[in-house]
Structure formats: structure tokens, C-alpha cells
Amino acid sequence: MENKLNNITFDNFKWLNEPAQWSLSDNVLMLRTDNKKDFWQGTWYNFHVNTGHLYGIELSEDFSVEICVEADFKTLYDQAGLMVYIDDKNWLKAGIEYNDGQPMISSVLTKDVSDWATGIFTGNPNKFWLKLTKVGNVVCVKYSTDNKTWILLRLSQFPVSEKYFVGPMSCTPQREGLTVKFSGLRFCEPDKDILHSN
């Protein structure tokens, strides 16, 4: 299992909702968002959309994935980060999302309906790192401003499934044209202590 995870590159990935403009070179993914794309189910806004861009790989085993995200978030709900997806009613996305006039660190967990939690991001939101780990029925998300110190963003129960579709995501519900760079992709086996290991 370790060799399989360690050898994963973007060449193994496929699109859910492929954007019109994207490129892949030396394991670096660049994309430009299409108009008014998002993942959301119900809560408050009362709309159900499954149109956001997700470049993922199917996994059945436990995993940990890290990535560097670079983008200029400036319009309400601009977002980019990582996502683990089972189907349109069961998924988790996390990253930077523009809200309340600034880029916020954000996560959304959907089990039939979506929740949303945000916090102040103290680093440079134009370049940050994410780590998403799945062990059994638990998902742990951490973020970093320097790729050294990892801060817990979310620990949550997550549905058990035969397959998980995992990878970088980006959405712009209010516009098109957010350019995002994803680099430093790394899969590995989860640490024994996913909550407190750095």
C-alpha cells in the first residue's frame, strides 16, 4: 500500500467537472475556473449544486494527502483547496474561501446537507498548504502557512465507502476566472496519531 500511495502523481487523476482551461506539467496543476461553479447542498441558500472543479483519484485505503495552493482570492466565495468526495451528498472540502471581505480558512462537510465553518487566516492566503487524512470513518484536515507547522482545521466523522475520490478542488460561485496553481502533491500512509502529529 505504501508504494502505491507514494507513487501517486497528477497523471493518475481524472476530472469531476473539467474546467475549460487547465494544464498539467511536471506534476503541477494549473486551472482557471468556469463561471458560477460550486459544491453545496441546501443549507440556508436552498440550492443544490455539484458543479465545482475537482481533479481526483479513487482510493479505497486510508491515506494522507498534502498540497500547496496558490491563488488570488478576491471575489465572494472564491475558493480552492482539497476535497474528499463519495457522491453529491457526501463530501468534505477545505481550503481558503473569500468571505466577509477577506480570504478565510474554511471547511464544508456535507452529509445530505452542507455545513460551513470559517476562521481568520493569519498567513499569506495567496500561498498555503493543506493536509487531508482519512482513517476509517474519520477525516482530519490541517493547514500550514509555511509547510512546517500544521494547524488543525477540522476533525470529523465521515461516511465509510468502498471508494473515495480525492484531490484538489476550486469553485467560483459568483464569477469565472480564478487561476489556481496546485503543486507539491504528496500521498502517504497516515501517521499513527493523525490529530497531534505534525
N, C-alpha and C positions, 0 to 999 in steps of 0.2 A: 504493500500500500504506500509506503514512504516514497519509493521510487516513482510511482505513478503521480503522486501529488507534486513531488519536487520537479518533475519534468513538464508540468503543465505550462504552456505558453498561450498567447492570444491566437496562435494558429489553430488551436483546438476548439475555439469558441464559435458560436453562431448567434444571430440576432433574434431578439423578440422586438419587433417594430423597428426595422432597419431605417436609419435616417438617410436622407437623400445624399448627404455629403459626409464621408468618413474616409479614413485611410489608416493603414497599418504598416509600420516599418520598424524593424529591429525591436519588436515586442513593445512598441509604443503605439497606443491607440489615440487618434485624433478624431473628433466628431463635431459637427455643427447641428444643433437641434432643429428639428422641423417645428412648424407653427402649432402652438397650443397643444402640447403633448404632456401627459401626466399619468401617474398611477394614484388612484384614490377610490375609496368605496364608502359613499354615503354620508358620513358624519358631518353634521352642520350644513355643508354645502349642498347636500342632497343630489350629488351627481355621482355617477359610477363610470369611471374611465380606466382603461387598461392600455393606454396608447404610448406611454413613455418608452424611451430607448433603453434597452437592456442587452448588453453583449455578454453572454454567459456560456457556461459549460455545465453539463449534467454530471452530478456526483451522487453516489449512494452512501459513501462512507463519511465519517466525521472528518472535519477539515478546519484549517485556519487559512485565511487569505489576507494579504496586505497589498495596499496600492497607494500610489501618490496621485493626488488630484490637483490639477491646475486649471483655473478658470476665473473670469472677471464677472462675478455675480453682481448685478446692478438693477434688475427688474424684479418686482414682486413674484415670489415663488420660483425664481431661478434656482436650480438645484443640480447637484452632482455628487456621486459617492458610490457606495456598494449596495448590492441588493441580493437577497436570497429569496427565491420565488418557487412556489409549488404550483399555484394556479391563480386566477384573477381574484380569488377570495382569501388567499393565504400567502402572505409575503411580508418581508421586512426590508425597508430601505433606510439608509442612513448617510449623512454627509453634511455639506453646507447647503442651507436653503435661505434665500433672501426674504426677510420678513421684518416688519416694524422698522424699515428704513436702513437695515444693515444685514450683512451676512451672518446667519446664526448657525450654530451646530444643531443638528436636527435628526430626529428619527421618527419613523412611522411604522407601526405594527398593525397589520390587517389580519383579522380573523373574522371573516364575513363583513365587518365594518372596520374602518380605519380610525386609529387614534393619531395624535401628533404631539410631540414634545420638542421644545427648543430651549437653547441656552446661549448665553453670551460666549462668543468665540474670542479668546484672548490673543491668538496668534495672527499670522497673516492668512486671511481666508482665501487668498489667491493661490496658495500652495499649502497643502496639508496632507496628512497621511491617515489612512483608515485601516483597521484590522477587524475582520468579522470571523468569529469562530462558532462552529456548530458542533455540539456534543450531545448525542441522544436527542432529548426533547428540549434542549436549551440552546439559545443563541446569545452570544456575548459580543458587544460592539465596543471597540475602543478607538480613540483618535489621538493624533500627535501633531504638535506644531513644529517638531524638529526631527522626527523619525528616530528619536531616542527614548523620550519619556512618553508613556502611553497612559491616557486618562480614560477611565470607564465612562462610557456614554449610556449603555443600556445592557441590562441582563434580563432576559425574558424567556418564558416558556414559548416553544414553537412546535407546531404540529409535526409528528413523525410521518415520514413519507418514504416511499421506495426511491425517489429521485428528488434532488434539489437542483434548481437552475441558479447558478451563482456567478456574479460578475459586476462590472461597473455599470452604473445607470446614470442617465441625465434626463431632466424634464424642464420644459419652459411653458407652463400653463397659460402665460399671458402674452407670449411672443414667439418668435423664432430667432435663431442666430446666435445662441450661446455656444461659443467654441470651448471645448474641453479637451485637455490632454491627460491621459492616463498612462502612467509609467511605473516601473518598479514592481510589476506584478510578481507576487511570490506566494505559492501554496506550500503548506507543510502540515504535518500532523499537529493536532492541538497539544498545547502544554498540559501537564497534569493538573495544574491549578490555573484554569483559564481566567479566573477572576482577579488574582493577585500577581500573576507573573507579568513581567514587563517585556 
